[in-house]
Amino acid sequence: MIRRFYKLIPLGLLVLLLSACSPTQFSPIDPNNGIWDKYFVYPLSSVLNWFADMLWGQYGLSILIVTVIIRFLVLPLTLKQYRSSKQMQAIQPELMKIKEKYKDNPQKQQEETMKLFQKHNVNPLAGCLPLLVQMPILIALYNAIMRNGEIANHSFLWMELGKPDPFYVLPVLAALTTYLQQKVMSTQVSNSPMQALLFIFPVLIFVMAMNFPAALPLYWVYSNIFTIIQSYILYRPSKK
């Protein structure tokens, strides 16, 4: 049951990403239009405007700063997810022994697995909950970037943030950093369904980045680079 749940996580993330990128999300931000806009999207949009004003109207830098701040704010949840992952890795040999010993008795296999979790005080779902908490925050930031009218009217480097990158530099960078992010994270999810997304996500990101305003793939690039550095620090092999 638990293993099936883990296998559904990558598919759920893919569906969530696609739903977040639907065209209906591009309506103007209205703080009087429900809880989502009032308490999530509008405050983040205002923070983006404030930083842009402090940075001479450079929304490209504002997106960078707000992205880093948000990622640091959710870092405790990431660390909780990391600790849960390490706990699961530690008992993996014992899990494999139980699976082999009771391969013909699924019910007994599940019972012994639960006993093992209790013995080591491991909650197999603990790594999923922080991810579920983070996703609404990151999607709210996505909404704040895409639906902020001021961002659409500004340029950054060679790009007009309200239009797709004409030279496809950002789509390539977004796809490349997405691939590297998946590659780094795959070191701690080997033989997992996540491996199948190693090539699917970069292609998906590239296609979407070609068609979306440059502000969105710029945000993806910033976020991916942060995740790559964070994952490398957390999951790099320890030196004995």
C-alpha positions in Angstrom: 0.0 0.0 0.0 2.7 2.4 1.0 4.9 1.5 -2.0 1.9 2.1 -4.3 1.5 5.5 -2.8 5.1 6.4 -3.4 4.8 5.3 -7.0 1.9 7.8 -7.5 3.8 10.8 -6.2 5.7 11.6 -9.5 2.5 11.3 -11.5 0.7 13.6 -9.0 3.4 16.2 -9.3 3.2 16.1 -13.0 -0.6 16.6 -12.9 -0.2 19.4 -10.4 2.3 21.2 -12.6 0.1 21.0 -15.6 -2.9 22.2 -13.7 -0.9 25.1 -12.3 0.0 26.1 -15.8 -3.5 26.2 -17.2 -4.5 29.4 -19.1 -7.3 30.2 -16.7 -4.6 31.1 -14.1 -3.6 34.2 -16.2 -6.5 36.4 -15.0 -5.5 39.6 -13.2 -4.9 39.3 -9.4 -7.9 40.4 -7.4 -7.4 40.5 -3.6 -11.2 40.6 -3.2 -11.6 37.4 -5.2 -11.4 34.6 -2.7 -8.9 33.3 -0.2 -6.3 32.2 -2.8 -5.8 35.6 -4.3 -6.2 37.6 -1.1 -3.9 35.6 1.2 -1.5 33.9 -1.1 -1.1 35.4 -4.6 -1.6 39.1 -3.9 0.9 39.3 -1.0 3.6 37.6 -3.1 2.8 39.9 -6.0 3.2 42.9 -3.8 6.5 41.7 -2.5 7.7 41.2 -6.1 6.7 44.8 -6.8 8.4 46.1 -3.7 11.7 44.4 -4.5 11.5 45.6 -8.1 11.1 49.2 -6.9 14.2 48.7 -4.7 16.1 47.3 -7.7 15.4 50.1 -10.2 12.5 48.3 -11.8 14.4 45.1 -12.5 11.8 42.4 -12.1 14.2 39.7 -13.2 16.2 40.4 -10.1 13.1 40.7 -8.0 11.9 37.2 -9.1 15.4 35.9 -8.1 15.3 37.4 -4.6 11.7 36.4 -3.9 12.3 32.9 -5.2 15.4 32.5 -2.9 13.5 33.9 0.1 10.6 31.5 -0.4 12.9 28.5 -0.9 14.7 29.4 2.4 11.4 29.8 4.2 10.3 26.2 3.2 13.8 24.9 3.9 12.7 23.4 7.3 10.1 21.3 5.5 12.8 20.2 3.0 15.1 19.2 5.8 12.2 17.2 7.4 11.7 15.5 4.1 15.4 14.8 3.9 15.6 13.2 7.4 12.7 11.0 6.6 14.4 9.9 3.4 17.6 9.0 5.3 15.6 7.0 7.8 14.0 5.0 5.0 17.4 4.4 3.4 18.8 3.2 6.7 16.2 0.4 7.1 16.2 -0.5 3.4 18.3 -3.6 3.8 15.9 -4.9 6.4 12.9 -4.1 4.2 14.5 -6.1 1.4 15.0 -9.1 3.7 11.3 -9.0 4.7 10.2 -8.7 1.1 12.3 -11.7 0.2 11.4 -13.8 3.2 7.6 -13.3 2.8 7.4 -12.9 -0.9 4.7 -15.5 -1.1 2.7 -14.0 1.8 1.8 -10.3 1.1 -0.2 -9.9 4.3 2.6 -11.2 6.5 5.1 -9.0 4.5 3.0 -5.9 5.3 2.7 -6.8 9.0 6.4 -7.3 9.4 7.1 -4.1 7.5 4.8 -2.1 9.8 6.6 -3.7 12.8 9.9 -2.6 11.4 8.6 1.0 11.0 7.4 1.0 14.6 10.7 -0.5 15.9 12.8 2.3 14.3 10.1 5.0 14.8 9.9 5.6 11.0 6.8 7.1 9.4 7.0 6.3 5.7 4.6 9.1 4.8 6.5 11.8 6.7 8.6 12.6 3.6 5.4 13.3 1.6 3.7 15.7 3.9 6.3 18.5 3.7 6.1 18.2 -0.1 2.4 18.6 0.0 2.7 21.7 2.2 5.3 23.3 -0.1 3.5 22.9 -3.3 0.7 25.5 -2.7 3.3 28.1 -1.7 5.4 27.5 -4.8 2.3 27.5 -7.0 1.1 30.8 -5.4 4.5 32.3 -6.3 4.1 31.0 -9.9 0.6 32.7 -10.0 2.1 36.0 -8.5 4.7 36.1 -11.3 2.4 35.1 -14.2 -0.5 37.3 -13.2 1.4 40.4 -12.2 0.7 43.0 -14.9 3.8 45.1 -14.0 6.1 42.1 -14.8 4.6 41.7 -18.2 5.5 45.2 -19.1 9.1 45.1 -18.2 12.2 43.6 -19.8 15.3 41.9 -18.3 18.5 41.4 -20.2 17.5 40.5 -23.8 14.0 39.4 -22.8 10.6 41.0 -22.6 9.2 39.3 -19.5 5.6 39.3 -20.9 6.6 37.5 -24.1 8.3 34.2 -24.8 12.1 34.3 -25.2 12.7 34.8 -28.9 16.1 33.2 -28.9 15.0 30.1 -26.9 17.8 30.6 -24.4 15.5 30.3 -21.4 13.7 27.2 -22.6 17.0 25.5 -23.0 18.3 26.6 -19.6 15.0 25.6 -18.0 15.1 22.2 -19.5 18.8 21.7 -18.8 18.5 22.8 -15.1 15.4 20.6 -14.7 17.4 17.6 -16.0 20.3 18.4 -13.7 17.9 18.8 -10.8 16.3 15.4 -11.5 19.8 13.9 -12.0 21.1 15.1 -8.6 17.9 14.0 -6.8 17.9 10.6 -8.5 21.0 9.7 -6.4 18.7 9.2 -3.4 15.7 7.6 -5.3 17.5 4.9 -7.4 15.3 2.2 -8.8 12.3 4.4 -8.3 9.5 5.6 -10.6 11.2 9.1 -10.3 13.8 7.8 -12.7 11.2 7.7 -15.5 10.7 11.4 -15.1 14.4 12.1 -15.7 13.7 12.8 -19.4 10.0 13.5 -19.3 10.1 16.6 -17.1 12.9 18.4 -19.1 11.1 17.9 -22.4 7.8 19.1 -20.8 9.5 22.2 -19.3 11.2 23.0 -22.6 7.9 22.9 -24.6 6.0 25.0 -22.0 8.9 27.5 -21.7 8.8 28.1 -25.5 5.2 29.2 -25.3 5.0 31.0 -21.9 6.1 34.5 -21.1 9.8 34.7 -20.2 9.1 35.5 -16.6 8.0 31.9 -15.9 11.0 30.0 -17.3 13.2 32.6 -15.6 11.6 31.6 -12.3 12.0 27.9 -13.2 15.7 28.4 -13.9 16.3 30.3 -10.6 14.3 27.6 -8.6 16.1 24.7 -10.3 19.5 26.1 -9.6 18.6 26.6 -5.9 17.3 23.0 -5.8 20.4 21.6 -7.5 22.7 23.3 -4.9 20.4 22.3 -2.0 20.2 18.7 -3.2 24.0 18.5 -3.7 24.6 19.7 -0.2 22.0 17.4 1.4 22.6 14.3 -0.6 26.3 14.4 -1.4 28.2 11.3 -0.1 29.7 11.9 3.3 33.5 11.7 3.7 34.7 9.3 6.4 
